[in-house]
């Protein structure tokens, strides 16, 4: 198989019960991928993930639902180890799950600093470390796409912890890309701007739109389309990149 040739394989999408994760899972299913859905096990996401799973099946794809907290290293290793045993290594991973706990820095508690970094940044290691060697051993093309944020690129008031965690994702993505390039596994990052999701519902959207050259907020399906491209055969020569989906908010 040539470097650019890809057969649609299974893709893990973390945080796929709603928002960008849900849109990505459905887009990938439409593109012919089987999907490993994931949620943290919280009660408010269980019904949502069942609905996404049903939609994936209606698109004719196989779906598995994984339940673990990406901040819990042991739980990640256990759940992913069992999935690898059952299904083998995935073709791709979309590292989407993340949280926010916004406070201006003087009021930011150590607990909320730790919680955001442990989930968003430690989650990179906790999810990808059990999967990378099995993906290498496939000896086939593979794809990893991480989700950062425009906040990592230009900063945002009240999001010192979130911005730090997502900036770390960018650095880790670029470094991992160097390690895996010779293995025919691309590693890229998508950095969304202001996107209509549950995470942005409480933000002053009308005021924030004034900062966006495009004059509007983005949609989850627009981010999903970018992720899907990076997972495709057409993106075989794209790696170590950060792709902004932000309406011009950041260069």
C-alpha positions in Angstrom: 0.0 0.0 0.0 1.4 3.4 -1.0 1.8 6.2 1.5 -1.2 8.0 0.2 -3.5 5.0 0.0 -5.9 4.6 2.9 -8.7 2.1 3.4 -11.4 3.4 5.8 -10.8 1.9 9.2 -12.0 2.4 12.7 -11.6 5.7 14.4 -11.8 6.5 18.1 -13.4 9.9 18.8 -13.2 11.0 22.4 -15.9 13.1 23.8 -18.3 12.1 21.1 -21.7 12.5 22.9 -22.2 16.1 21.7 -20.8 19.1 20.0 -17.7 18.8 17.8 -17.2 15.2 18.9 -20.7 14.1 17.8 -20.4 16.0 14.5 -17.0 14.4 13.9 -18.3 10.9 14.6 -21.2 11.2 12.3 -19.1 12.8 9.5 -16.6 9.9 9.8 -19.4 7.3 9.6 -20.7 9.0 6.5 -17.1 8.8 5.1 -17.1 5.0 5.6 -15.4 4.6 8.9 -16.4 2.4 11.8 -16.5 4.5 14.9 -15.4 4.0 18.5 -17.5 6.5 20.4 -16.5 7.6 23.9 -17.9 9.4 26.9 -16.9 9.9 30.5 -19.7 8.0 32.0 -21.6 11.0 33.4 -25.3 10.5 33.5 -26.0 13.5 31.2 -23.9 12.0 28.4 -25.2 8.4 28.5 -28.5 9.1 26.7 -26.7 11.4 24.2 -24.1 8.8 23.3 -26.8 6.2 22.7 -28.4 8.6 20.3 -25.1 9.1 18.4 -24.5 5.4 18.3 -28.0 4.9 16.8 -27.2 7.5 14.1 -23.9 5.8 13.3 -25.6 2.4 12.9 -28.2 4.0 10.6 -25.4 5.1 8.4 -24.4 1.4 8.0 -21.3 1.5 10.2 -20.1 -0.6 13.2 -20.0 1.3 16.4 -18.5 0.6 19.8 -19.1 2.7 22.9 -16.2 3.2 25.3 -16.7 4.7 28.8 -13.8 6.1 30.8 -12.5 9.3 32.3 -9.6 10.6 30.1 -8.1 12.1 33.3 -7.8 8.7 34.8 -4.7 6.9 33.4 -5.5 3.5 34.8 -9.1 3.7 33.5 -7.9 4.7 30.1 -5.4 1.8 30.0 -8.0 -0.7 31.1 -10.7 0.4 28.7 -8.4 0.8 25.7 -6.6 -2.4 26.4 -9.9 -4.3 26.3 -10.9 -2.6 23.1 -7.6 -3.4 21.4 -8.0 -7.0 22.4 -11.4 -7.1 21.0 -11.0 -5.1 17.8 -7.3 -4.6 17.2 -5.6 -1.2 16.6 -7.7 1.7 15.1 -6.8 3.4 11.9 -7.2 6.8 13.6 -7.8 8.7 16.8 -9.5 12.1 17.3 -8.6 13.5 20.7 -11.5 15.8 21.2 -12.7 15.4 24.9 -11.9 18.4 27.1 -13.3 20.6 29.9 -13.3 24.2 31.0 -13.3 25.8 34.4 -13.1 29.5 33.6 -11.9 32.0 36.3 -9.8 35.1 36.2 -6.3 34.1 37.3 -6.3 35.7 40.8 -9.5 33.8 41.6 -8.4 30.6 39.9 -8.3 27.7 42.4 -5.5 25.2 42.4 -8.2 22.5 42.1 -9.6 24.0 38.9 -6.1 24.5 37.5 -5.3 20.8 38.1 -8.6 19.6 36.9 -8.3 21.3 33.5 -4.7 20.3 33.0 -5.2 16.8 34.1 -8.1 16.3 31.7 -7.1 18.3 28.7 -3.3 17.8 28.7 -2.8 14.6 30.6 -5.6 13.1 28.5 -3.2 13.3 25.5 -0.9 10.9 27.2 -3.6 8.8 28.8 -5.5 8.1 25.6 -2.7 8.0 23.0 0.0 6.1 24.9 -1.9 2.8 24.9 -2.7 3.2 21.2 0.4 4.4 19.5 2.4 1.2 19.5 -0.5 -1.0 18.3 -1.1 1.6 15.5 2.6 1.3 14.5 2.5 -2.5 14.6 -0.4 -2.4 12.0 2.3 -1.3 9.5 -0.5 0.6 7.7 -1.2 4.3 7.3 -2.7 5.9 10.4 -4.1 9.3 11.5 -4.1 11.2 14.8 -6.0 14.5 15.1 -6.0 16.5 18.3 -8.3 19.4 19.2 -6.7 22.5 20.7 -8.3 26.0 20.7 -7.8 29.5 19.4 -7.3 30.3 23.1 -3.9 28.4 22.9 -2.8 30.7 20.1 -4.0 34.2 21.2 -5.0 33.7 24.8 -8.4 34.6 26.4 -9.3 36.3 29.6 -10.4 33.9 32.3 -8.9 30.9 30.5 -5.3 30.8 31.7 -5.7 27.1 32.7 -7.6 26.2 29.5 -5.2 28.1 27.3 -2.2 26.5 28.9 -3.7 23.0 28.5 -4.4 23.5 24.8 -1.1 25.1 24.1 0.4 22.0 25.6 -1.7 19.9 23.2 -0.2 21.9 20.2 3.4 21.2 21.4 2.8 17.6 22.1 1.1 17.1 18.7 4.0 18.6 16.8 6.5 16.5 18.7 4.6 13.2 18.3 4.3 14.0 14.6 8.1 14.0 14.3 8.2 10.6 16.0 5.5 9.0 13.8 6.1 10.5 10.4 8.4 7.7 9.3 5.8 5.2 10.4 3.2 6.6 7.9 1.1 8.0 10.8 0.2 11.6 10.5 -0.4 13.7 13.6 -2.1 17.1 13.3 -4.0 19.5 15.4 -7.3 21.4 14.7 -7.7 24.7 16.7 -11.3 25.8 16.6 -12.4 29.4 17.4 -15.8 30.3 18.7 -18.0 27.3 17.7 -21.7 26.8 18.6 -21.5 24.1 21.3 -22.5 23.5 24.9 -19.1 24.9 26.0 -19.8 28.3 24.4 -23.5 28.6 25.3 -22.8 30.8 28.3 -20.4 33.1 26.5 -21.3 36.7 25.4 -21.6 35.5 21.8 -22.9 38.8 20.3 -19.9 40.7 21.7 -17.4 38.1 20.7 -18.7 38.0 17.1 -17.5 41.6 16.7 -13.9 40.2 17.1 -14.3 37.7 14.3 -13.5 38.9 10.8 -16.1 36.4 9.3 -18.7 38.1 11.5 -20.2 34.9 12.8 -19.6 31.9 15.1 -18.7 28.6 13.5 -20.6 25.3 13.4 -19.5 22.0 14.8 -19.9 20.4 11.3 -17.3 22.9 10.0 -14.7 21.6 12.5 -15.8 18.0 11.8 -15.2 18.5 8.0 -11.6 19.7 8.7 -10.9 16.7 11.0 -12.4 14.4 8.4 -10.1 15.8 5.7 -7.0 15.2 7.9 -8.1 11.6 8.4 -8.5 11.1 4.7 -6.1 9.7 2.1 -5.9 13.2 0.6 -4.1 14.4 3.7 -1.3 11.8 3.6 1.4 14.5 3.2 0.1 16.8 5.9 1.6 16.3 9.3 2.8 18.4 12.3 0.3 21.1 11.4 -2.1 23.3 13.4 -5.2 24.1 11.4 -7.3 27.0 12.6 -11.1 26.9 12.1 -11.8 30.3 13.5 -13.3 32.7 10.9 -10.0 34.7 10.9 -9.9 35.3 14.6 -6.3 34.0 14.7 -3.7 33.7 11.8 
